């Protein structure tokens, strides 16, 4: 193949379901790019590693590799850890061109996918949007830029969908955390609260978010709590990855 090989760089997880979801998305991306070899690798906790996939691509005869982070925002892993692996490989293989794309970021495609996940959480007889509150839950990191992006996503979904109010919280590292946030929000007087994990894949954090929603629903039976599905392999998420791959020729070499 004359086109550069594509490498999807995942974080990795000890959760088999999360790894399987990433692999499934990689397979969908590969099916959408039949003229290119599409592989995946993980930074930690799962196999194959990014390094071993790079070696496999080199051994298969690839002369150029375009890598993209399989992550929503550019926190430490996407900014530092993945580039470190790519740069080390590129330095050891000067005849093989390695380029690195950007994270998914705040993207209109992802916002549309998020809106569809949120709208799908509606049940017959639910309160109108104006009487409902949206909670967007981010992973939470030590990177303030990544955290602020979740707040931006919340604002854009709130204004775009027409909820009566919206709040942002996080699954860890930073505050407000999910449990305390839901307890505070329950006192706002809304008839329905929709909780949307702004995550690509499942895992222990997503399950903890849903557990916190269940606990809040038990504590406040007068409020209809709804759990929206996370992004996963929504077709618009796949489109966003394809857009990042298509951008790479304009990027600098890793």
C-alpha positions as CSV (number, residue, x, y, z in Angstrom):
1,X,0.0,0.0,0.0
2,X,1.3,3.4,-0.9
3,X,-0.7,5.3,1.7
4,X,0.9,5.5,5.2
5,X,-0.2,3.0,7.7
6,X,-2.5,4.2,10.5
7,X,-1.9,3.6,14.2
8,X,-4.7,4.2,16.7
9,X,-3.1,4.8,20.1
10,X,-5.3,3.8,23.0
11,X,-4.6,4.3,26.6
12,X,-5.4,0.7,27.5
13,X,-7.4,-0.7,30.4
14,X,-7.5,-3.6,32.8
15,X,-11.1,-3.8,31.9
16,X,-11.6,-6.4,29.1
17,X,-14.8,-4.7,27.9
18,X,-13.1,-1.4,27.5
19,X,-10.3,-3.0,25.5
20,X,-12.8,-4.8,23.4
21,X,-14.7,-1.6,22.6
22,X,-11.5,0.1,21.5
23,X,-10.6,-2.9,19.3
24,X,-14.1,-2.8,17.8
25,X,-13.8,0.9,17.0
26,X,-10.4,0.3,15.4
27,X,-12.0,-2.4,13.2
28,X,-14.7,0.0,12.1
29,X,-12.1,2.6,11.2
30,X,-10.1,0.0,9.3
31,X,-13.2,-0.9,7.3
32,X,-13.7,2.7,6.4
33,X,-10.0,3.0,5.1
34,X,-9.7,-0.1,2.8
35,X,-6.7,1.4,1.0
36,X,-4.6,1.7,4.2
37,X,-3.3,-0.7,6.8
38,X,-4.9,0.3,10.2
39,X,-3.5,-1.1,13.4
40,X,-3.9,-0.3,17.1
41,X,-1.8,-0.3,20.2
42,X,-2.1,0.6,23.9
43,X,0.0,2.8,26.1
44,X,-0.4,0.5,29.1
45,X,-2.5,-2.2,30.7
46,X,-3.3,-4.1,27.5
47,X,-1.6,-5.7,24.5
48,X,-0.4,-5.0,21.9
49,X,1.5,-2.0,23.1
50,X,2.1,1.0,20.9
51,X,5.7,0.1,20.6
52,X,5.1,-3.5,19.6
53,X,2.6,-2.3,16.9
54,X,5.1,0.2,15.6
55,X,7.7,-2.6,15.3
56,X,5.1,-4.9,13.5
57,X,4.3,-2.1,11.0
58,X,8.0,-1.6,10.3
59,X,8.6,-5.3,9.8
60,X,5.6,-5.5,7.5
61,X,7.3,-3.0,5.2
62,X,5.6,0.3,6.2
63,X,7.6,3.3,5.1
64,X,5.3,5.8,6.8
65,X,3.0,5.7,9.9
66,X,0.3,8.2,10.8
67,X,-0.6,7.9,14.5
68,X,-3.6,9.4,16.3
69,X,-4.4,9.4,20.0
70,X,-7.6,7.4,20.8
71,X,-8.5,9.9,23.4
72,X,-10.9,12.8,23.8
73,X,-8.6,15.5,25.0
74,X,-4.9,16.3,25.1
75,X,-4.0,15.7,28.7
76,X,-0.7,14.1,29.8
77,X,-1.0,10.8,27.8
78,X,-1.8,12.5,24.5
79,X,0.6,15.4,25.1
80,X,3.6,13.5,26.5
81,X,3.5,9.8,26.9
82,X,2.4,8.8,23.4
83,X,4.7,11.3,21.6
84,X,7.6,9.9,23.7
85,X,7.0,6.4,22.4
86,X,6.6,7.7,18.8
87,X,9.7,9.9,19.0
88,X,11.8,7.1,20.4
89,X,10.7,4.8,17.6
90,X,11.3,7.5,14.9
91,X,14.8,8.2,16.3
92,X,15.6,4.5,16.1
93,X,14.2,4.2,12.6
94,X,15.3,7.4,10.7
95,X,14.1,6.0,7.3
96,X,10.6,5.5,8.5
97,X,8.4,8.7,8.6
98,X,6.2,8.9,11.7
99,X,3.5,11.6,12.0
100,X,1.2,12.3,15.0
101,X,-2.3,13.7,14.8
102,X,-4.3,15.6,17.4
103,X,-6.8,14.5,20.0
104,X,-10.5,14.5,19.2
105,X,-11.0,17.7,21.2
106,X,-14.3,19.7,21.3
107,X,-15.6,18.7,17.9
108,X,-19.0,19.3,16.3
109,X,-19.2,15.6,15.3
110,X,-18.7,14.5,18.9
111,X,-21.2,17.1,20.2
112,X,-23.8,15.7,17.8
113,X,-23.0,12.1,18.9
114,X,-23.3,13.2,22.5
115,X,-26.6,14.9,21.8
116,X,-28.0,11.7,20.3
117,X,-26.9,9.7,23.3
118,X,-28.6,12.2,25.6
119,X,-31.8,12.3,23.6
120,X,-31.9,8.5,23.6
121,X,-32.1,8.5,27.4
122,X,-35.5,10.2,27.2
123,X,-38.4,7.9,28.5
124,X,-42.1,8.2,27.9
125,X,-43.7,10.6,30.2
126,X,-40.4,12.4,31.1
127,X,-40.4,16.0,32.0
128,X,-39.8,18.6,29.3
129,X,-36.3,19.7,28.7
130,X,-36.9,23.0,30.3
131,X,-37.8,21.2,33.5
132,X,-34.7,18.9,33.2
133,X,-31.1,19.3,34.2
134,X,-28.1,17.9,32.3
135,X,-25.1,16.6,34.1
136,X,-22.0,16.0,32.0
137,X,-19.3,13.9,33.7
138,X,-15.7,14.0,32.5
139,X,-12.8,11.7,33.5
140,X,-11.0,14.4,35.5
141,X,-7.3,15.0,35.1
142,X,-4.5,17.1,36.6
143,X,-4.5,19.0,33.3
144,X,-6.7,22.2,33.6
145,X,-7.1,22.5,29.8
146,X,-8.7,19.0,29.6
147,X,-10.9,19.7,32.6
148,X,-12.1,23.0,31.1
149,X,-12.9,21.3,27.8
150,X,-15.5,19.2,29.7
151,X,-17.1,22.4,31.0
152,X,-17.2,23.8,27.4
153,X,-18.9,20.6,26.2
154,X,-21.5,20.9,28.9
155,X,-22.2,24.5,28.0
156,X,-22.5,23.7,24.3
157,X,-24.8,20.7,24.9
158,X,-27.0,22.7,27.3
159,X,-27.5,25.6,24.9
160,X,-27.9,23.2,21.9
161,X,-30.4,20.9,23.5
162,X,-32.5,23.4,25.6
163,X,-32.1,21.9,29.1
164,X,-33.3,24.1,31.9
165,X,-29.8,23.9,33.5
166,X,-26.5,22.0,33.2
167,X,-23.7,21.1,35.5
168,X,-20.2,19.6,35.1
169,X,-18.6,17.1,37.4
170,X,-15.7,14.6,37.2
171,X,-15.1,10.9,38.0
172,X,-11.9,11.6,39.8
173,X,-8.7,13.7,40.3
174,X,-10.5,17.0,40.3
175,X,-13.7,18.3,41.7
176,X,-16.7,18.4,41.9
177,X,-16.9,14.6,42.1
178,X,-20.0,12.8,40.8
179,X,-21.6,11.7,44.1
180,X,-21.4,15.0,46.0
181,X,-22.4,16.9,42.8
182,X,-25.6,14.8,42.3
183,X,-26.5,15.3,45.9
184,X,-26.2,19.1,45.6
185,X,-27.9,19.1,42.2
186,X,-30.9,17.2,43.6
187,X,-31.8,20.2,45.6
188,X,-32.2,22.5,42.5
189,X,-35.8,21.5,42.0
190,X,-35.7,19.9,38.6
191,X,-38.0,17.0,37.9
192,X,-35.6,15.1,35.7
193,X,-31.8,14.8,35.8
194,X,-29.9,13.3,32.8
195,X,-26.4,12.1,33.5
196,X,-24.1,11.7,30.5
197,X,-20.6,10.3,30.9
198,X,-18.4,12.1,28.3
199,X,-16.3,9.0,27.8
200,X,-15.3,7.0,24.7
201,X,-15.4,3.6,26.3
202,X,-16.7,1.7,29.3
203,X,-14.6,0.8,32.4
204,X,-14.6,1.0,36.1
205,X,-15.1,4.8,36.0
206,X,-18.2,4.7,33.9
207,X,-19.7,1.9,36.1
208,X,-19.0,4.1,39.2
209,X,-20.7,7.0,37.5
210,X,-23.8,4.9,36.9
211,X,-23.7,3.5,40.4
212,X,-23.6,7.0,41.8
213,X,-26.7,7.8,39.7
214,X,-28.5,4.8,41.1
215,X,-27.6,5.9,44.6
216,X,-28.9,9.4,44.0
217,X,-32.1,7.9,42.5
218,X,-32.7,5.9,45.7
219,X,-32.0,8.9,47.9
220,X,-34.4,11.1,45.8
221,X,-37.3,9.0,44.5
222,X,-39.2,12.2,43.5
223,X,-36.6,12.9,40.8
224,X,-36.4,11.0,37.5
225,X,-32.7,10.2,37.1
226,X,-31.7,9.0,33.6
227,X,-28.4,7.4,32.6
228,X,-27.3,8.4,29.0
229,X,-24.9,6.0,27.2
230,X,-21.3,7.1,26.7
231,X,-20.0,7.8,23.2
232,X,-18.5,4.4,22.3
233,X,-18.5,3.6,18.6
234,X,-21.2,6.0,17.6
235,X,-20.9,6.5,13.8
236,X,-20.1,10.2,14.3
237,X,-17.2,9.2,16.7
238,X,-15.8,7.1,13.8
239,X,-16.2,10.1,11.5
240,X,-14.2,12.2,14.0
241,X,-11.4,9.7,14.0
242,X,-11.3,9.7,10.2
243,X,-11.2,13.5,10.2
244,X,-8.2,13.4,12.5
245,X,-6.4,10.9,10.3
246,X,-7.1,13.0,7.2
247,X,-5.6,16.1,8.9
248,X,-2.2,14.5,9.6
249,X,-0.5,15.4,6.3
250,X,-0.7,19.0,7.6
251,X,0.9,18.1,10.9
252,X,4.5,18.2,11.9
253,X,6.6,15.0,12.1
254,X,6.4,13.3,15.6
